[in-house]
Amino acid sequence: MTFKLVQDKSDSDDYPSSYYHASCNRQVELTPLDGSRRADVCIIGGGYTGLSSALHLAERGYDVVLLEARKPGWGASGRNGGQLCSGQRKDQLELSKLVGADAARELWDLAEAAKDLAKTLIAKHHIECDLKPGIAHADHKPGYAGDSRKYVDFLQRTYDYDQIEYLERDAMAELVGSDRYYGGSLDMGAAHLHPLNYALGLADAALAAGAQLYESTVVEGYHEGSPNRVMTNRGVVEADNIVLACNGYLGKLEQRVSGKIMPINNFIVATEPLSERQLETINPRDVAISDSRFVVNYYRLSADKRMLFGGGENYRQNFPVDIAGFVRKPMLQVYPQLADTRIDYAWGGTLAVTLNRMPHFGRLGQHNTYFAQGYSGQGVAMATLAGKLIADAIGGEAAGFDLFGSIPTREFPGGDLLRWPGLVLGMSYYALRDRL
């Protein structure tokens, strides 16, 4: 069976302009594929999923080829909010209803393993990516605060998770430096980092382990067989196994799974460095923050003390013409004191969500095409773990991979062609609820 990709030609192969690109601390020098290759595993996509897969497979002794259409970390892996979160995108109480208490506990343990894996890789491979502890979850409606208190109590009592605490309204205001919230939690087991430097560090580690990484190599289609054949604009790779690590950039490369995810665009600004006076009140503990809105506001301080504020989404192919103005509005709702602060960088990126907001893992064909996608905004930890679980599964240890694969994941109504109108309608409804 043969599959073809409709490739977006509008973006440059170079990294998009962002604070992360301007402050990256290493360059990973790669070349395009040139001619034919034979490998044990061909990975399509050079974000966290693909890079982690390449690293862990190479460490197991596999001959690995990774094909990236642009540069490693070019997509959401190099543009996101940098939050290394605890748990899954769906909370443990909801997960218990979805998959049962035992499987929910296993998924919690895997999420803890995901955080530990990222931190271990950073230490082991000396990845300088400004790793810092702490994420606060802030409730933007008074009725949500009681739920946060109960959930913190649940994690402490049922899961023995003692790194999280409930914050009353005054404590949250002091932590965040804003009076917009009614309470929430502070999780010091979670963390935040510079996402592009982390991705580039994974790329360097994969190269050092023996993986072959190629950039500016567009996969135009693939044919499942013995071996599989992956066709690109630069040549052909034959491999026993294929890993689809494209996430929000999958396009039409694999229509058997593309209807299970929805690419959406999210946007971030970076201000000028804040003054010492501003820093006395704005986020004095230097944690990351995300709020309870359906269209989440998420923000933190950079290493050089800029406000990195993410807010707003759209569901079209194009980004807003004025991203800075688009994100400034929610930023000033939280921090009106930043009204005169200059915005130095503004950028967007494309992520993929699933209907149930849980990652979508699986195998296709004769079970030698693996995929992991749909991290729904929680990909720093989970995509890193996905790469290891894919390597484990190819090596014959598939329990963790198959647990994610067992989670029910429905297609978006309308599939590839008609899912957009339904998404826009649904997102508009929840955005309205945020404002009420």
MORA-V362570 format. One record per backbone hydrogen bond with DSSP energy under -0.5 kcal/mol. CO is the residue of the C=O (numbers start at 1). NH is the residue of the N-H. Records with the same first field share a line. If there is no record, write none. Layout:
BEGIN
CO = NH ; NH
END
This chain:
BEGIN
1 = 224
3 = 222
5 = 7
7 = 9
18 = 22
19 = 23
21 = 24
27 = 29
28 = 30
31 = 215
37 = 238
39 = 240
40 = 241
41 = 43 ; 65
42 = 243
43 = 45 ; 67
44 = 245
46 = 73
47 = 51
48 = 52
49 = 53
50 = 54
51 = 55
52 = 56
53 = 57
54 = 58
55 = 59
56 = 60
57 = 62
58 = 61
62 = 64
63 = 40 ; 41
64 = 212
65 = 43
66 = 68 ; 214
67 = 45
68 = 217
70 = 216
71 = 74
75 = 78
76 = 79 ; 80
82 = 84 ; 193
83 = 85
84 = 191
91 = 95
92 = 96
93 = 97
94 = 98
95 = 99 ; 100
96 = 100
100 = 104
101 = 105
102 = 106
103 = 107
104 = 108
105 = 109
106 = 110
107 = 111
108 = 112
109 = 113
110 = 114
111 = 115
112 = 116
113 = 117
114 = 118
115 = 119
116 = 120
117 = 121
118 = 122
119 = 123
120 = 124
121 = 125
122 = 127
123 = 126
126 = 128
127 = 129
129 = 194
132 = 192
134 = 288
135 = 187
136 = 138 ; 290
137 = 185
138 = 140 ; 292
139 = 182
141 = 144 ; 145
142 = 145 ; 146
143 = 147
144 = 148
145 = 149
146 = 150
147 = 151
148 = 152
149 = 153
150 = 154
151 = 155
152 = 156
153 = 157
154 = 158 ; 159
155 = 159 ; 161
160 = 162
163 = 188
165 = 186
167 = 184
168 = 172
169 = 173
170 = 174
171 = 175
172 = 176
173 = 177 ; 178
176 = 283
183 = 139
184 = 167
185 = 137
186 = 165 ; 188
187 = 135 ; 190
190 = 134
191 = 84
192 = 132
193 = 195
194 = 198
195 = 199
196 = 200
197 = 201
198 = 202
199 = 203
200 = 204
201 = 205
202 = 206
203 = 207
204 = 208
205 = 209
206 = 210 ; 211
207 = 210
211 = 213
212 = 66
213 = 31
214 = 68
216 = 218
217 = 219
218 = 220 ; 233
220 = 5
221 = 231
222 = 3
223 = 229
228 = 239
229 = 223 ; 231
230 = 237
231 = 220 ; 221
234 = 35
235 = 232
236 = 37
237 = 230
238 = 39
239 = 228
241 = 42
242 = 370
243 = 44 ; 245
244 = 372
245 = 47
246 = 249
247 = 250
250 = 253
254 = 257 ; 258
255 = 259
257 = 260
258 = 261
259 = 412
262 = 353
264 = 351
265 = 314
266 = 349
267 = 311
268 = 347
269 = 309
270 = 344 ; 345
272 = 307
275 = 279
276 = 280
278 = 281 ; 282
281 = 283
283 = 286
288 = 136
289 = 299
290 = 138
294 = 296
297 = 291
298 = 310
299 = 289
300 = 308
302 = 305
305 = 274
306 = 302 ; 308
307 = 271 ; 309
308 = 300 ; 310
309 = 269
310 = 298
312 = 267
314 = 265
321 = 323
322 = 326
323 = 327
324 = 328
325 = 329
326 = 330
327 = 331
328 = 332
329 = 333
330 = 334
331 = 335
335 = 338
336 = 339
338 = 341
342 = 272 ; 344
345 = 270
347 = 268
349 = 266 ; 351
350 = 76
351 = 264
352 = 376
353 = 262
354 = 357
359 = 361
360 = 373
362 = 371
364 = 367 ; 368 ; 369
368 = 242 ; 370
369 = 364
370 = 244
371 = 362
373 = 360
375 = 378
378 = 382
379 = 383 ; 384
380 = 384
381 = 385
382 = 386
383 = 387
384 = 388
385 = 389
386 = 390
387 = 391
388 = 392
389 = 393
390 = 394
391 = 395
392 = 397
393 = 396
396 = 398
398 = 402
399 = 403
400 = 404
401 = 405
402 = 406
403 = 406
404 = 407
412 = 415
414 = 417 ; 418
415 = 419
418 = 422
419 = 423
420 = 424
421 = 425
422 = 426
423 = 427
424 = 428
425 = 429
426 = 430
427 = 431
428 = 432
429 = 433
430 = 434
431 = 435
432 = 436
END
